[in-house]
């Protein structure tokens, strides 16, 4: 047999055509096809990871199209987004008014900066956050500003126009020190900086009220703990009032009883609000009777992992607490919560979180021309109608009648 014919295989079909090839050509073909398959599978896995197929931080903000429509939300004149956290009772609220974006706090996990970025980028096209508000120095409100060695923190990921920060704090070291370093770098790169007290006194270039869009303002409300020391870090919280026409939306960070009392004394004109971001994740020491009687909220959104035993073994005092819900029930049953935890009791009687789930998921409160709309990434159930509530809380009398 001639050399030119020694290595010829039987005819094979390639792309529908019969052809002959040498062993070498066949091996090259096999290698190429293997590489193509491997690259394809790898690309599919990466795409799936960032699309949330495997859960984790990148899967956190997947949504049910029945309750959540990105185009509709983006078209709203004002939208207030309460972002769910995968774990940890942290606050992270994104506000979009026209072309202005505001971020209030950044959750409880540095790695959470990735999922926060993923969410914000749905609605922020220019990479600019005009305002970042850091309510107080607790880690569950500022972790995402820092990020990790492999994930850029929010203050590095975005160009920030102005940081408005708590005026006083007892925090130091650790994650708080990392936040301060990230903040100082942003300031060095051109970000304006002020404290809540600067805003209230309108000094150092700060303003008490900022116009975000036509008819939408953000006001920093004064309370005494901007200037007075307290052992309770939560009472240092920055308090904000957004106003849109006749609607008012109140944010009090983690303010507790003493801080709420001061807020009312310093702002006697405070009145009914359309939306109240529950203070301190719905703790027993926030949303006091005197505050609620003054603001009489129509809607309440709670950023927390309902039932998580992160801070307490008393299941009635896990967020949102029975006491808080009992007080809220006097005014509204429009109460919505981001996440929940499922707990188990071990042989020593101690409860632990064994799994995390979603209640409403990401919650969006929106208003256009006075018309209120709500969107949810998971479902539109009120808290009182959720399975978690039925299994973990008693129905207040006011809700049983609604």
C-alpha positions as CSV (number, residue, x, y, z in Angstrom):
1,X,0.0,0.0,0.0
2,X,1.3,3.5,-0.8
3,X,2.4,5.7,2.1
4,X,-0.2,8.3,1.1
5,X,-2.9,5.7,1.7
6,X,-1.6,4.0,4.9
7,X,-3.3,6.4,7.4
8,X,-6.5,6.9,5.6
9,X,-9.6,5.9,7.6
10,X,-12.8,4.8,6.3
11,X,-15.1,7.5,5.1
12,X,-16.8,9.5,7.9
13,X,-19.7,12.0,7.8
14,X,-18.9,15.5,8.8
15,X,-21.5,18.2,8.6
16,X,-23.6,15.9,6.3
17,X,-20.8,15.1,3.9
18,X,-18.9,11.9,3.4
19,X,-15.1,12.4,3.5
20,X,-11.9,10.6,4.2
21,X,-9.2,11.6,6.7
22,X,-5.9,10.5,8.1
23,X,-5.5,9.3,11.7
24,X,-3.7,12.6,12.5
25,X,-6.6,14.6,11.1
26,X,-9.1,12.6,13.0
27,X,-7.1,13.2,16.3
28,X,-7.0,16.9,15.6
29,X,-10.7,16.9,15.0
30,X,-11.4,15.1,18.2
31,X,-9.2,17.5,20.2
32,X,-10.9,20.5,18.7
33,X,-14.4,19.1,19.4
34,X,-13.5,18.3,23.0
35,X,-12.1,21.8,23.5
36,X,-15.3,23.3,22.0
37,X,-17.5,21.2,24.3
38,X,-15.4,22.1,27.4
39,X,-15.4,25.8,26.6
40,X,-19.2,25.7,26.0
41,X,-19.9,23.9,29.2
42,X,-17.6,26.4,31.1
43,X,-19.4,29.4,29.5
44,X,-22.7,27.9,30.4
45,X,-21.7,27.4,34.0
46,X,-20.4,31.0,34.3
47,X,-23.5,32.4,32.6
48,X,-25.7,30.3,35.0
49,X,-23.8,31.4,38.0
50,X,-24.3,35.1,37.2
51,X,-27.9,34.4,36.3
52,X,-28.5,32.9,39.7
53,X,-29.1,29.3,38.6
54,X,-27.0,28.0,41.6
55,X,-28.3,30.4,44.2
56,X,-25.8,32.4,46.3
57,X,-25.2,36.1,46.1
58,X,-25.8,36.3,42.3
59,X,-29.0,34.4,42.6
60,X,-30.4,36.6,45.3
61,X,-32.3,39.1,43.2
62,X,-34.0,36.8,40.7
63,X,-37.6,37.8,40.4
64,X,-41.1,36.5,39.5
65,X,-42.4,38.4,36.5
66,X,-45.9,38.3,37.9
67,X,-45.0,40.7,40.6
68,X,-41.9,42.5,39.4
69,X,-41.4,44.3,36.1
70,X,-38.1,46.1,35.5
71,X,-39.4,48.3,32.7
72,X,-42.5,49.4,34.7
73,X,-40.4,50.1,37.8
74,X,-37.8,52.1,35.8
75,X,-40.7,54.3,34.4
76,X,-41.9,55.3,37.9
77,X,-41.3,58.9,38.9
78,X,-40.1,57.6,42.3
79,X,-39.2,54.1,43.4
80,X,-37.9,52.9,46.8
81,X,-36.3,49.5,46.8
82,X,-35.8,47.4,49.9
83,X,-33.2,44.9,49.0
84,X,-33.2,41.5,50.5
85,X,-30.0,40.2,52.1
86,X,-29.0,36.5,51.8
87,X,-28.1,36.3,55.5
88,X,-27.9,38.7,58.4
89,X,-30.4,41.4,59.4
90,X,-29.1,44.3,57.4
91,X,-30.6,47.4,55.8
92,X,-30.0,48.3,52.2
93,X,-32.4,50.7,50.5
94,X,-32.0,52.0,46.9
95,X,-34.0,55.1,45.9
96,X,-34.4,56.3,42.4
97,X,-36.1,59.7,41.6
98,X,-35.8,60.7,38.0
99,X,-32.2,60.5,37.1
100,X,-31.0,60.7,40.8
101,X,-30.0,57.6,42.7
102,X,-29.6,57.3,46.5
103,X,-28.3,54.4,48.5
104,X,-29.2,54.1,52.2
105,X,-26.9,51.6,53.9
106,X,-25.3,48.6,52.4
107,X,-26.2,45.4,54.3
108,X,-24.5,43.1,56.7
109,X,-21.9,41.2,54.6
110,X,-18.9,42.6,52.7
111,X,-19.4,39.9,50.0
112,X,-23.0,41.3,49.6
113,X,-21.5,44.2,47.7
114,X,-21.7,41.9,44.6
115,X,-25.4,41.3,44.9
116,X,-26.1,45.0,45.7
117,X,-24.2,46.0,42.6
118,X,-26.2,43.4,40.5
119,X,-29.4,45.0,41.7
120,X,-28.5,48.6,41.4
121,X,-27.2,48.2,37.9
122,X,-30.7,47.3,36.7
123,X,-31.7,50.9,37.3
124,X,-28.5,53.0,37.5
125,X,-27.1,53.3,34.0
126,X,-24.3,55.8,34.5
127,X,-22.4,54.3,37.4
128,X,-23.1,57.3,39.6
129,X,-24.8,57.3,43.0
130,X,-25.6,61.0,43.7
131,X,-26.1,60.3,47.4
132,X,-25.0,57.6,49.8
133,X,-26.4,57.8,53.3
134,X,-24.7,55.7,56.1
135,X,-27.2,55.8,59.0
136,X,-24.9,54.6,61.8
137,X,-21.8,52.6,62.6
138,X,-23.1,49.1,63.0
139,X,-21.7,46.5,60.6
140,X,-25.1,45.3,59.4
141,X,-25.6,48.7,57.7
142,X,-22.2,49.4,56.2
143,X,-20.5,46.1,55.3
144,X,-21.3,46.3,51.6
145,X,-19.6,49.7,51.3
146,X,-16.3,47.8,52.0
147,X,-16.4,44.7,49.9
148,X,-13.7,42.0,49.9
149,X,-10.3,41.4,48.3
150,X,-12.1,40.0,45.3
151,X,-15.3,42.1,45.2
152,X,-15.3,45.9,45.0
153,X,-17.2,47.6,47.8
154,X,-20.0,50.0,46.8
155,X,-17.9,53.1,47.5
156,X,-15.2,51.8,45.1
157,X,-17.6,50.4,42.5
158,X,-19.5,53.6,41.9
159,X,-18.7,57.3,41.5
160,X,-20.4,58.8,44.6
161,X,-21.5,62.4,44.6
162,X,-22.0,62.9,48.3
163,X,-21.8,60.8,51.4
164,X,-24.1,61.8,54.3
165,X,-23.0,60.0,57.4
166,X,-24.0,59.6,61.1
167,X,-22.6,62.5,63.2
168,X,-21.4,60.4,66.2
169,X,-20.5,56.7,66.8
170,X,-19.1,54.3,69.4
171,X,-17.8,52.0,66.7
172,X,-14.1,51.4,66.1
173,X,-11.7,49.0,64.5
174,X,-12.5,45.9,62.4
175,X,-15.1,46.4,59.7
176,X,-15.8,50.0,60.8
177,X,-12.2,50.9,60.3
178,X,-12.4,49.3,56.8
179,X,-15.5,51.4,56.1
180,X,-13.7,54.6,57.2
181,X,-10.7,53.8,54.9
182,X,-13.1,53.2,51.9
183,X,-14.9,56.4,52.7
184,X,-11.7,58.4,53.0
185,X,-10.5,57.1,49.6
186,X,-13.8,58.1,48.0
187,X,-13.4,61.6,49.5
188,X,-9.9,61.8,48.2
189,X,-11.2,60.9,44.7
190,X,-13.7,63.8,44.8
191,X,-16.8,62.6,46.7
192,X,-18.3,65.4,48.9
193,X,-18.8,64.4,52.5
194,X,-20.9,65.7,55.4
195,X,-22.6,64.5,58.6
196,X,-26.2,64.6,59.4
197,X,-25.5,67.4,61.8
198,X,-23.7,69.3,59.1
199,X,-26.9,69.0,57.0
200,X,-29.2,70.2,59.8
201,X,-26.9,73.2,60.5
202,X,-26.3,73.7,56.8
203,X,-22.6,74.0,57.2
204,X,-19.6,72.7,55.3
205,X,-21.5,72.9,52.0
206,X,-24.3,70.6,53.3
207,X,-28.0,71.2,53.1
208,X,-30.9,70.1,55.3
209,X,-33.0,69.4,52.2
210,X,-32.0,68.1,48.8
211,X,-34.1,68.2,45.6
212,X,-33.8,64.8,43.9
213,X,-36.2,65.3,41.0
214,X,-39.1,67.5,40.1
215,X,-41.4,67.4,43.2
216,X,-39.2,65.0,45.2
217,X,-37.1,66.1,48.1
218,X,-34.9,64.3,50.7
219,X,-34.7,66.0,54.1
220,X,-32.3,65.2,57.0
221,X,-34.4,65.4,60.2
222,X,-32.6,66.6,63.3
223,X,-32.5,64.6,66.5
224,X,-30.5,65.2,69.7
225,X,-28.1,62.3,69.3
226,X,-26.4,63.9,66.4
227,X,-24.8,66.0,69.2
228,X,-25.3,64.0,72.4
229,X,-23.5,60.8,73.3
230,X,-25.3,57.6,74.1
231,X,-24.3,54.0,74.8
232,X,-26.9,52.9,72.2
233,X,-25.3,53.0,68.8
234,X,-28.7,52.7,67.2
235,X,-29.9,56.1,68.5
236,X,-27.2,57.8,66.5
237,X,-29.1,56.9,63.3
238,X,-29.6,59.4,60.5
239,X,-33.3,60.1,60.0
240,X,-34.6,61.0,56.5
241,X,-38.0,62.2,55.2
242,X,-38.7,62.0,51.5
243,X,-41.5,64.1,50.3
244,X,-43.4,63.7,47.0
245,X,-46.4,65.9,46.6
246,X,-48.7,65.0,49.5
247,X,-46.9,61.7,50.3
248,X,-44.2,61.4,52.9
249,X,-41.8,58.5,53.4
250,X,-39.9,58.2,56.7
251,X,-36.6,56.4,57.3
252,X,-35.2,56.2,60.9
253,X,-32.4,53.7,60.5
254,X,-32.2,51.6,63.7
255,X,-33.5,54.4,66.0
256,X,-35.0,53.1,69.3
257,X,-37.2,54.6,72.0
258,X,-34.9,57.5,73.2
259,X,-34.1,58.4,69.6
260,X,-37.7,58.3,68.5
261,X,-38.7,60.5,71.4
262,X,-36.1,63.0,70.5
263,X,-37.1,62.9,66.8
264,X,-40.6,63.9,67.7
265,X,-39.6,66.6,70.1
266,X,-37.3,68.1,67.5
267,X,-39.7,67.8,64.6
268,X,-43.2,68.7,66.0
269,X,-44.4,69.3,62.5
270,X,-43.9,65.6,61.6
271,X,-47.3,64.1,60.7
272,X,-48.9,61.1,58.9
273,X,-46.6,59.2,56.5
274,X,-47.5,57.1,53.5
275,X,-44.5,54.8,54.0
276,X,-42.5,53.9,57.1
277,X,-39.2,51.9,56.9
278,X,-39.5,50.0,60.1
279,X,-36.9,51.1,62.6
280,X,-34.3,48.5,63.7
281,X,-35.7,45.7,61.6
282,X,-39.0,45.7,63.6
283,X,-37.5,45.2,67.1
284,X,-39.4,45.5,70.3
285,X,-37.6,48.8,71.1
286,X,-38.5,50.6,67.9
287,X,-41.7,51.7,66.3
288,X,-42.8,53.0,69.7
289,X,-46.4,54.0,70.4
290,X,-45.7,57.7,70.5
291,X,-43.9,57.6,67.1
292,X,-46.6,55.5,65.4
293,X,-49.4,57.6,66.8
294,X,-47.8,60.6,65.3
295,X,-46.9,59.2,61.9
296,X,-49.8,56.7,61.4
297,X,-48.1,54.9,58.5
298,X,-50.1,53.4,55.6
299,X,-47.4,51.1,54.4
300,X,-44.5,49.5,56.4
301,X,-41.5,47.7,54.9
302,X,-39.2,45.7,57.1
303,X,-35.6,44.8,56.1
304,X,-34.8,41.7,58.1
305,X,-34.6,37.9,58.0
306,X,-37.8,37.2,59.9
307,X,-37.3,34.7,62.7
308,X,-33.5,34.6,62.6
309,X,-32.0,33.7,65.9
310,X,-28.9,35.8,65.1
311,X,-29.4,38.0,68.1
312,X,-31.8,36.3,70.5
313,X,-33.0,32.8,71.6
314,X,-36.4,34.3,72.5
315,X,-38.4,33.5,69.3
316,X,-41.0,36.2,70.1
317,X,-38.2,38.8,70.0
318,X,-36.7,37.7,66.7
319,X,-37.4,40.3,64.0
320,X,-40.1,41.5,63.4
321,X,-41.1,41.1,67.0
322,X,-44.6,40.3,68.2
323,X,-44.7,43.7,70.2
324,X,-43.7,45.7,67.1
325,X,-46.4,44.0,64.9
326,X,-49.0,44.5,67.6
327,X,-48.4,48.2,67.7
328,X,-48.3,48.5,63.9
329,X,-51.5,46.6,63.5
330,X,-53.4,49.6,65.0
331,X,-52.6,51.6,61.8
332,X,-52.2,49.2,58.9
333,X,-51.9,45.6,57.7
334,X,-49.9,46.7,54.7
335,X,-46.7,45.2,56.2
336,X,-44.1,43.6,54.0
337,X,-40.9,41.8,54.9
338,X,-37.9,40.8,52.7
339,X,-36.6,37.4,54.0
340,X,-37.2,34.7,56.7
341,X,-35.3,32.0,58.5
342,X,-36.2,28.5,59.4
343,X,-34.9,27.4,62.7
344,X,-34.4,24.1,64.5
345,X,-33.8,23.4,68.2
346,X,-30.8,21.2,69.1
347,X,-30.6,18.6,71.9
348,X,-29.4,21.3,74.3
349,X,-32.5,23.4,73.6
350,X,-30.7,26.1,71.5
351,X,-32.3,27.4,68.3
352,X,-30.2,27.9,65.2
353,X,-31.0,29.0,61.7
354,X,-30.9,26.0,59.4
355,X,-32.2,27.6,56.2
356,X,-33.1,31.0,54.7
357,X,-36.0,31.7,52.5
358,X,-37.9,34.6,51.0
359,X,-41.1,36.4,52.1
360,X,-41.6,39.3,49.7
361,X,-38.0,39.3,48.5
362,X,-36.9,42.6,47.0
363,X,-39.7,45.1,47.8
364,X,-40.3,48.1,45.6
365,X,-42.6,50.9,46.7
366,X,-43.3,53.3,43.8
367,X,-45.4,56.4,43.2
368,X,-46.2,58.3,39.9
369,X,-48.6,61.2,39.8
370,X,-49.9,60.2,43.2
371,X,-50.6,56.6,42.2
372,X,-48.9,54.1,44.5
373,X,-47.7,50.8,43.1
374,X,-45.8,48.0,44.7
375,X,-43.6,45.3,43.2
376,X,-42.1,42.2,44.8
377,X,-39.4,39.8,43.5
378,X,-41.0,36.9,45.3
379,X,-44.7,37.4,46.0
380,X,-47.2,40.1,47.0
381,X,-48.5,38.5,50.2
382,X,-48.9,40.8,53.2
383,X,-46.9,39.6,56.2
384,X,-50.1,38.5,58.0
385,X,-51.0,36.2,55.1
386,X,-47.6,34.4,55.0
387,X,-46.9,30.9,56.1
388,X,-44.0,32.2,58.3
389,X,-46.4,34.5,60.2
390,X,-49.0,31.8,60.7
391,X,-46.3,29.5,62.2
392,X,-44.4,32.1,64.3
393,X,-46.7,35.0,65.3
394,X,-50.1,35.6,66.8
395,X,-52.6,37.5,64.8
396,X,-53.3,40.9,66.3
397,X,-57.0,41.6,66.8
398,X,-57.0,44.5,64.3
399,X,-55.7,42.2,61.6
400,X,-58.2,39.4,62.3
401,X,-60.9,41.9,61.5
402,X,-59.4,43.0,58.2
